[in-house]
Amino acid sequence: MGRKQRRTPKSANPDSANGSGRHVQHIFVSALQHHNNGQLVEAEKLYRQVLDLEPNHFYSIHMLGVIAFVTWRYDLAVEQMEKAISINGDVPYCHTDLGNALRELGRLDEAIACHRRALEIKPDYAEAYNNLGNALRDQGRLDEALAAYEQAIAMNPRAASAWYNRTEHKRFTAEDPDIERMQNLLGPNGVESDHSRMLLHFALGKAYLDFGASEPAFHHLGEGNRLRRSTFSYSADSDEALTKSIARTFTPELFERFECAGTPSTLPVFVVGFPRSGTTLVEQILASHPMVRGAGELTALQQIVAGMGVYPDFMARLSADDITRMAGVYLAHIEPMAAGRRHVVDKLPANFQFAGLIRLMLPGARIIHCRRDPVDTCLSCYTKMFSNKQLFAYDMTELGRFHRDYQFLMAHWRSVLPASHFLEVDYERIVEDLEGEARRMIDFLNLPWDDSCLKFHEHSRPVLTASTCQVRKPIYKTSVGRWKAHARQLKPLLAALGIDDTATLPP
């Protein structure tokens, strides 16, 4: 799912022979044109116009589900896909699209069932095998996921998404024949779309990194990141200005003014940090405790903030009642997730921008900031093609600049948030002393110790992040200091981070 247009017949409306049918068809074609041009708001309006005239127009219902999915409205996507299936249950892509939306909601058993249903209808459906692999992977069923990806490749050797996903499940050697197979797909008779080429470049970059071949690894990573970066607009200057504006806004005086605002619930725990800094690992350790629910990367807080206007400018007009209402909306979203547990972990790294607002809204909430070596963190980001909006991650200079902005803002939060509710943990310390750091975090949440926190890799909860494979394994140390072997290829990143690379370069 996520493609702009599904295959449709020349006439999507069986009544197109009459005048009304032709009018519906005209609106639908116009909607598809807007959709293909990325004008999703206009496309959605036109699809709804079609449904005003023909309420059971299958293709418009399905395409509304597609738009809902790519705009992160997963509940609506499920609703639209289920409606489309109720009209025509024999279309395989509707079932796998429904499965993708259910997966994003963490409803993995249902998602798996949807992908299997798509395969019952179309047994050679490579995309359904790939999507099935993703859902199985998120459940921790890694061997089954690998088999699904391999089946997708068997059905369609050019299935770049399956090749990309498969690379996460194996460690390559220089003699691995899959490297040549992927290289051939980038040749004259291989894949054609930039998206497929991008995925293959990322996959090859990971493969070469596995056995330390820096030069070809960064050639492919550079091409993959270049292709991804060409698909959107981004301004590092704007992000820097935003960061400075947030720090100027959240002053000690602001916290004093709203001291009595908000709701003092101790239910929420926010795990924040830079992407690839260990946030998923920390959440998995916490969620292994029987009194903690790991809820994954929730977008509830971001949606609340977006609904208030331009952040942080809207803080100037907020009242204490506004802040309390915002807290109520957030708690109403997470309270059903608790299921009797004392804490719900909201692990969205980007919430580091809202740490001050969290303190105002939810003064009883705990915030855990995950830190990791800046270069290791940025290198890990550069090797991934994120599914969400990490727009800073596809150019080494922009990546380094954003990390410096992040460091600036976290230093500000460190100076204004109370240590009783703001804890910083280092990835390297967790790797070195898992039990000591796990006990420190559990104590921070005022919970009794439980040994299950040391067996986090055995916990079967869904994990829907880029770290899903890593947290299914015991602690390992190979990622610490990983960047030093590739220092020569990382010069733009090191410069942007303000790090002198002369001492790190090999002779």
N, C-alpha and C positions, 0 to 999 in steps of 0.2 A: 504494500500500500504506500501512498505518498506520491505516486506518479500523477501528473496533471490530468490525464485523460485515459479512460479505459476504451478498449475497442468497442465501437457501436456500429450497428448496421446503417446503411445509407439512410434509411428511414426508421427513426427510433419510435415512431408513432404509427400503430397499425391503421389509424383512421386518417392518414395523411392525404388520402384522395379527396376528402371534402375540405371546404373552406376553413372550418374550425381546426381540423387536423393540420392543415398547412400553416396556420397561424401559430399553433403550438410548436410545430417543427421549426419555424423561423426563430422563435424565442429561444428554443433549446440550442440550436446551432450557434446563435449569438452568445449564449451562456458558455458554450464550449470554447468559443474563440477568446472570450475574456479569461476563462480558466487557463487556457494554454498560454496566455500572455502574462499570467501571474496576477491578474486583477481579480482577486478572490472575492472581495466584497461585492463588486459588480456582478460577478458570476453567481454568487449566492442569491442575490436579489432576483436575477433572471430565472434561476432554477425554481425559486418560490413562485414566480409569476406563472411558470408552466404548471405548477401544482395547483394554483388557484383555478386554472382552467381544466386541468385533468388530474385530479387528486391521486390517482394510482399510476402516474407516469413513472415507470420503473427506473429509467436511467437518471431522471432528475433526482429521485430519492437517493439512489446510489451515490451520485456525484455530490449531493449535500453531505453524505456521510464521509466522502473523501476529503472535502473541504474541512469538515469538523475535525477529522483526524489530523490533518497537517497544521491546524490552528490550535491543537492541544485540547480540544473540547471532546474528550474521549467518551463521556457519557452520551453526548448527542450523537457521536459517531456510531456507538452501539445501537442507539434507538433507530437511526436511519437505516443501518445495515439490516437490522432485524425486520424492519418494515419492508425493505426491498426483498428480503428472502421470503417473507409472507406472501408477496406477490408472485415471485418466481424463485422457487427453491432449487432450481436445477442449474444455476449459474455459479460455477466453482469460485470465481474470484470474489463474489459476495461473501462466501463462507470464510475465505482466508482473510479478507479485509475485516470482517467481524472479529475473527480471531486476533488480528493485530491490535484492534482497539481494546479487546478484553485483556490482552497481555499488558497493555499500558496501564490498565486499572488493577493489575495484579491478580486477575481472575484466570490463573494459568490453566487449571484443569479444563475450564470452558474453552479457553483459547485452543488448547491442544485438540479438543473434540471438534472444533470448527475446522481446523486444518486437516484433520483426518477425514472429515466429511467432504471437504473439497477434493481430496484424493480419491474418495470413493466415486465421485462424479467424473473426475479426470485423473486416472492413475499415473499419467506421465507429466503431471503439473509440477515442474521444477520449482516454481516460486512458492508453492504450498509446502514442498519439502523444506525449503530454506526457512520459511516462516515457522514451520513446525520445529525445526532445529533451534530457532531462537527461543521459543517458549520452553522447550525441554532444557535448554542451557540455563534459563533463568530459574528453573526448578532445581538446578544442580544435577540433572541427569545428563552428565557430560558425554558419556559413551553413546547414549542414544542420540544426543544432539549431533555428535560427530557423524554417526551413521546417516542421519537425515541430510546433513550437508553433502555427504558423499553421494547420496542418492540423487540430490538435486543436480550435482555435477554430472552424474551418469546420465540423467535425463537431458541435461543441457550443458555441454562442456563449456559454453560461453557464459554461464551464470556467474557473473562477477561477484554478486553479493554473497553467493555460497562460497566462492573461493576466499573472499575477504573474511567471512565468519570462520571458515575452517582453519585459517592460519592461527586463530587464537587458541586452538585446541591441540596444537602440535608444536614441537620444537624442531627446527630445521637443521640439517647439516649441509655442507657444501655439495654433497653428492645427491641430494634429494631430487628425484625426477620432477616433482611438482614445480620446482623453480623454472625449469625449462618450459613446462606446459604453460605456466602463467606468462613467461616471457613471449612465447609464441602467440598468445592471445593479444599481445600488444603489437604484433607484426601486421603486415599488409592484409592478411586474410583473417584477422582476429576480430575483436570487438570494435564497434564503430562509435558508440556514444561516448561523450566526454565523461559521463557519470561512471560508466563501466571501466573506462581507462583509469579514472581516478581511484576506484576501489582496488584495481589490480596493482597500481603503483603503491598504494598503502600496504597491500598484502605482501608484495615483494620487498618493500622496505623492512617490514617486520621479519621476513624470512632471512634476509641478509644480516640483520642485526643479531639474530639468534646465534650465528657463528662468527660474529665480530667483523664482518666485511663492511667497514665503515663507508668506503667510497661508493660502491653500488647501492648500499642501503640509503645513503642520503641523496643519491641521484634520484632514486624512486620516491623517497619521501618528499623531496623537493618538488618533483613533478605532481605528485598527488596533492600536496598542499597548494601548489600554484593553481591547479584546476579547481580545487574547492574555493580558493580565495577569489577566483574570477566570477563566482556566481552571486556575489552580494557586495553591497557597499558597507564600508566600515571606516570610522574615524578614530584613531588613537587619541587625537587631541580632544575630541568630545568626551571620551571616557576619562581622560585626565581632568578635564574641567568638572565633570560630574563628581569625581572622587573628592576634589577640593571643596566643592559646594556642600557635599555631605558633611565633611569635617567642620566647615564653617557653621553649619546649621546646628549640629548636635553639640552644643556647648554645655558646660556645667550648669549655667543659668537655665537652659531649657529643661534639663532634668529636674532642677529644683522647682521650676514653675509647674511641671506636671507630676510632681511627687505623689499626689493622691489620685492620679488617673489610672485607668487600666483595670485589669482583673487579676488578682494575685494567685491565679491557679498555678500549681506546681506540676501539672500534667505534661506540658510541652518540654521537650529537650531539643534544642537546635544544634545540629552538627554542621559547621560551616568551614570554609577554607577555599583554597585554590583547587580547581579540578585536578585530579590525580595526586592529591596530597595525602591520601589515606583516609578520606572521609567514609568510604564504603567499609573499610576495615574496622574503623572505630564503631560505626553503626552495627556491624555484624557482631562485634564483641559485646556491645551493650544489649543488643536484641537477643543474645543467647541467655541473658538473665531472665528467669521466669516472670519477673515483675515489670518487664520492659517490652513494649511492642515496637518493632522497627517498621516504620511506615514508608520508608523509601523517600524518593525525591518529590515531595509534595509541592504543588504550585499554588496552594491556597493563599499563602502570604503575598506572593507576587500579584495574584489577581486582586486581592484587597487593596494593595498599594496602587495598582494601575487604575482601580476604580475611584481613587481619590484625586487623581489629576497628575501633574508633573511632580515627580519626586526629585529632590526634597523640598521643592518650592512650596508645596501645599502645607508644609508644617507651619508656615507663618499664619495660616488662617484656621488651624485646628483648635478646637476646644477640648477640655478634659472629657466631655461627654462623647465627642467624636472618637477619641482614642479608646474609650471604654466600649463603644459600639463596635469598633474594628476588632477589639479583643474578643467580643462576643461572637462575631461572625467566624473568626478563626477557630475558637473553641468548639463551636457548633459543628465545624467540619471534622475536627479530630477526635472529639469525645466518643463517637460511635466506634472508632478504631481501637479504643483502649481495651474493650472487652474485659474489664475488671482489673487491668494492670495499672500500676501507679504512674507509669510514664509512657509517652508516645514520642518516638524519635522522628523528627522531621529533618532529613538529611539532604538538603539542597545546598550545594557549596556556595552558589551565588547569593544566598541569604546573608553572606558577610556584609553586603552593602546595607542591610537593614538591622544590624545588631543593635544600634541605638534605638530604633523604633520598636524593636522587640522588647527592649527594657522598659519603654514607656507603656506599651500595650499590655505586657505580661510580666510584671516585675517579679513574679515567682518563678518564671521559666529559667532553666539553665541553658547556657550557651557554651558549647565546646568547640574551640578553634583548633583545627588540624594544621600543623606546620610540617614542611618537608624542605630539604635542600632545594633552593630555587632552581638550580640548573637541572637536577634530576626531575623536578616537577614539570618544568617547561619542556624538557626532552620527551617525557612521557606524553604530554599533551600533543606534541608535534607528531607523534607516531600514530595518533588516533584520528579517525574521522567521526566526530561527535554527531549524534542524531539531533541534538538540540542546539540552541543559539550560543555557541562559544566562538563568536565571530573574531575574537582576538587571537585565536590559536593557530592560524594557518600561514603566518609569516613570522620568521624568527624575531625580527625587530619589534613588530607589534606585540608579539607574545611577551618579550622581555619588558616592554614599556608597561603593559597591563599588569605584569607581576609587580613592578615597582609601585604602580598606583595602589595595588592591593596591599602591599607592605606598608605604604603610607597610611592607608585607612585603618589597617589593623593596629598600627602603633597608636593611632588616635583612640580607637576603642579601648585599647589597653590602659590608656590614661584616664578615661572617663567612666568605665564600667567597673562595678565592684567585683573584687576577686571572689567573693562568695558565690557569684552567679556567672562568672566568666572564667573558664579554664582553658589553658593552652596545652596541647599535647604534641609531641614531636614524633613523626613517623619513625625516625631512626631510634628513638628511645623505646618505642613499642617493639621494634625488631630486636633490640638488644635485651630488653627486660619486659617481656609480655606480661608476666604476672604482676610485677610492680606497677606498671602503667595501668593495667586493667583494674587493679585494686584502687588506684588513685581515682579513676573515673567513676567506679561504682560508689566509692565513698563520697565523691562530689555530688552524686544523686541521692545521698542519704539512704542507700539501700544496704542490706546485709550482703556479705560476700557469697557468691555461688561459683563453684568450680566449673560449671558449664561455660563460663565466660572464656575459659582457656581452651575450650573445644569448639570455638566459633565456626571452624571450617566444617563441622558436622551438622550445623544447624540447617534445617531444610527450608527455611523461609525464602520466598522469592527475592531475587536480587536482579534489578533491571538496569544496572549501570554498566559502564565499560569495564568495571572491575569484577564482573560476575564470575569469571573463571578464577581469578586470583584468590578471592575470599573462600573458595572451596578447597583451598590448600592450607596446610599449616604454615606458620610464619617462615619466610625465607629471606635471606640477606642479599641476594644477588642484585637487587635494585638499588642498594645503597652505594652511592658513588659511581653509578653506572656511566654517567656522562663523561668521566675523565678519559675513557678510552676513545671518545669521539670528539675531543676538544677541538681538533683542527677543523672539523666540519661545523662546529657550533660557534664560530667566531662572531657572526652577527648577533646571536643570542647573548653571548657573553658581553659584548659591547653594550647592548641595550640594558643588560642587568647591571652594568657598571663594574664588571669583574675583569681584573687583569688576567689575561689568559697565558701570559708568557711563561709562567711557572708550571702550567699544566700541559703544555704542548709536548708531545714526545720528541726526542732528538731527531 
